[in-house]
Amino acid sequence: MRSLSRWGFTAAMVGLMGSALAHAQEPAQAAFGPGEQAQYRVKYLGMTAGTATVTVGAPMTQWGQSVWPIVALAKSDDLVGIYPVKSRYVSYWDAAAQRITGSDLHSEENRKRRRQRIQLTEDSKGAKVVKQKESDPPRETNHELPDGTLDMTGAAFALRGQDLTVGRTYTYPVFTGSKVFTMSATVEARETLATLMGPRDAFRVRVHTEFGGNMESKRDLTAYFTTDARHVPLRMEAEFALGSIVVEINDYKPGRVVAVARADD
């Protein structure tokens, strides 16, 4: 089913839901830390289409830098679509600098595998992208990036580290592996949201993206984050060209408390 062949994007978006990097300030309690895990139910056109899990892994070294791997796993239900889809997206988060260093995507669609690796330069102003489809040789491209560029997962987790305020807009340059756009997130209201884990106090956030093709948005996305210090993504609603998708949390385990520099406002 073509509409479910974009689970790499869905996995990244589950992390949801200024372009400046963090600077040296008094350490603050991070909104998330290693060991955090959130599980989500994904609905497509009103029907349950699959599940997704986002986990903040233990600290590791990637490309010579200490990072936390943010791992998003997505799987379509066997009864939905013409063929099964599995996706594993890892975004490497440098907690000390509040930036990403790159990402790895492994996707299996209709038993065909593809991979994509993005490695940012040390100053985050460039990226090397390697894409490979099964049985094809890898293709490598290089890209120039604006200061502070993130991926969608990095932007969502950076937003969680902000002091969210109703009426305020937060912006981040986002790189998809082929294009850069400015993601803006406007905190519209504070309300009580009904979730699969019961009612939760939440910030309603309108998120503007600029994806193309089947992922082009008919309207801005709507995301909900808890109002506590963790700003856990509770729900995401999107109306794409391929149809409507709703991602909603059904289980959450917090990670360990870590002191890091707070992201710039």
N, C-alpha and C positions, 0 to 999 in steps of 0.2 A: 504494500500500500504506500504510495508515494508520500502521502501526508505524514506518515510515521517514520519517514527516512531521515528526519532531521533531529534525531534524539541526542546527537552530540550537542546541539544548541540547547535542547530542553534540559539536559543534564547540567549544563553551565548555568542556565537561567534559574535552576532550583536553588543555587546559592543565593539568589535573591529572596532572592525574594522569597569644586575647584580641581583642578588637574595637578595640584601641588603635592609633592612627596612630604613625608613627615620630617620634621626638623628636631634637633635636640631640645627637649623640654623636660619638665618634671615627669617621671614615669607615671602612667595611669594604668588602672586595671583594664586589660584588653577585653573587648566585647566577646571574644571567643578565644579558644586555646586548644592545644592538642587533646584529643580524646572526645571532642564534641561530635555528636552524630545526630542528624535529623533525617527522618524518613517521611516520604511524601507519596500521596496518591495522585496520579495524573489522569485527568479526564479530557477526552477529545470529543467535541460535538455532543457534550452531555453524557457520554458513556465512559466508564472506567477503562482506560487504555493501557495502563501499566503502573509501574512504581519507580521511584527514584530515591536514592540515599546519598546524602552528602556528609562526608567525614573529614574532620581535620586530623591528619595523621601526626605521628611522632616526628620531632625534628630530625632532619636528614641533611646531607650535603649534596647539592646539585650544581654542577658547573663551578665547583669550588666555593659555593656560597651556602651558608646555613639557612634552610628554608623549612616551612611547614607545608607538606603536600595537602592540598584541599582536593579530595577525591570525590567525584560525582559519578555514581553508577546509575544507569537507567536501563530498564528492560520492559519491552512491550508484553502485554498479556498474550498468551497463545491463541486466545479466541478472537483477538482483534487484528484486523488487517490481513493481507494476503500472505505476508511472510514475517518471520520474527526479526526483531531489531534489538541489539544490545550495544551499549555504548559505555566507555570508561573515559572520563575526562579528568585530567590532573592538572591543577594550576599550582605553580610553586610560589608560595607567599613568603617574602622576606619580611618578617615581623619587625625587625629592627629598623628597616627603612620604609615600612608601610608601602611596599611595591611588589609587583610580580617579577620573577626572573624568566618566566616562560611557561610553557604548557605542553602536555602530551595528550593526544586524542587517539583512541583505538575504537573503531566502530565496526560492527558486523551487521550487514543488511542483506537479507536474502542469501545468507551464507557466503557473502562476499565481504572481504575485509579491506579496510583502508586505514591509513595512519596519517597523522599530521603532528609535527613537532615545531614549536615556536620557541626560539631562544633569543632573548633580548640582550642587547649589549649592556655593559656595566653601567653606562650612563642613561640607559633606557631610551636613547634617541635612535635606536636602530634595532632591527630584528632579522634573524635568519629563519626562513620558513622552509621546512622539508615536508612535501606531501608525497604519499605513495599509495596507489591502488594495488590490490592483489595481482601478482604476476607482472606488474609494470615496474620499470625502474623508477627510483625516487626522483622528484623534481625539486630543485632548490631555487629559491628566490630571496632577494634581500630588499628590505624596506626601510625608509626613513620614517621616524615617528616623532610626534610632539613630545615635549617634556611631560613626564608623569603618566605615560600611556599605560593602561591596564587592559585586561580582558574582561568579559562580562562578570565572571566569578570574582575577579579582583575588585572590580568596581562595586559589586554588591557587598563584599566583605569590608571594603574601605568605607562604604556608606554606613555600615554597622558601627564603625568606630567613631562616627561623628556624634556630636551632641544634637540629635534631631530636634528641630523646632518647627512648629506649625507655621506655614507661610514662607518658609525658607526653601531655596532651590540649591542643590548641590550638583556640580558638573564634573565629569571625568572624560578624558579622551579614551576611546575603546578601540582596540585593534582586533579584528576578527580572523586574521590570517591572510586576508586579501585587501581589506579596506580599513580606514580609520574614520570614526564618526564621534561626535560629542554626545555622550549620554547625559541627560539631565534628569534629576529626580526632585520633584517638588512635594514637600510634606503638606498635604491638603487639610487633614483633620485628625483628631484623636477620637476614637470610638470603640465600642465593645463589639468584637468580632466573634461570631459563632464558629467554632472549629470542631474537628473530630475529637479533640481532647477537652472540649468544654469551652465556655466563653473566655476570651482573653482581651485585655486592654491592648489596643493596637493603634499605631500610626498608619493612616492611609496615604500612600505615596503614589503620585503619578509619574511614570517613567517614560521618557521619550527616547526611542532608538531609531536607527536608520538602516535596518536590514533590508535586503532586496529580495527579489524573486518570491518564492512561496512564503518566506518569512517576513515579507513586507507587512507592516502593521496598518490595519484599517483605522486604528486609533491608538492613543498612548496606552501602555500597559498600566495595570493597577496592581500594586504590591502592598502587602500589609506586614509590618514589623512590630514586635512586642515593644511596649513603652519602657520596659526595664532596661538596665544597663547593657544587657546582651543584644538587644534589638534583633531577636530571632526572626527570620523570615517565616511567616505563617501561611501566606497564600499569595498566589500570583494569577492574574487573569489577563489573557491576551486574545486579541482578535486579529489573526493573521489572514493573509490571502488564502491559505490552505484550510482555514477554519478556526474555531475557537478552542483554546486550551486553558484549562484551570489546573493549577498545581496547589495542593493543600496538604498541610502537615498532619501526620497522624501519630508521630512519636518523636520524642526529643530527649537526648541525654547531654548534659553540659560537659564541657571539657574542664581542664584544670585552669586555675587562675594564673595568669602570666602578666607581669608588669612590662609594659612597652611604652614608647613615646606615642603620644596621641597624634592622630593625623591633623594636619593644618586645617583650619577653618576656611 
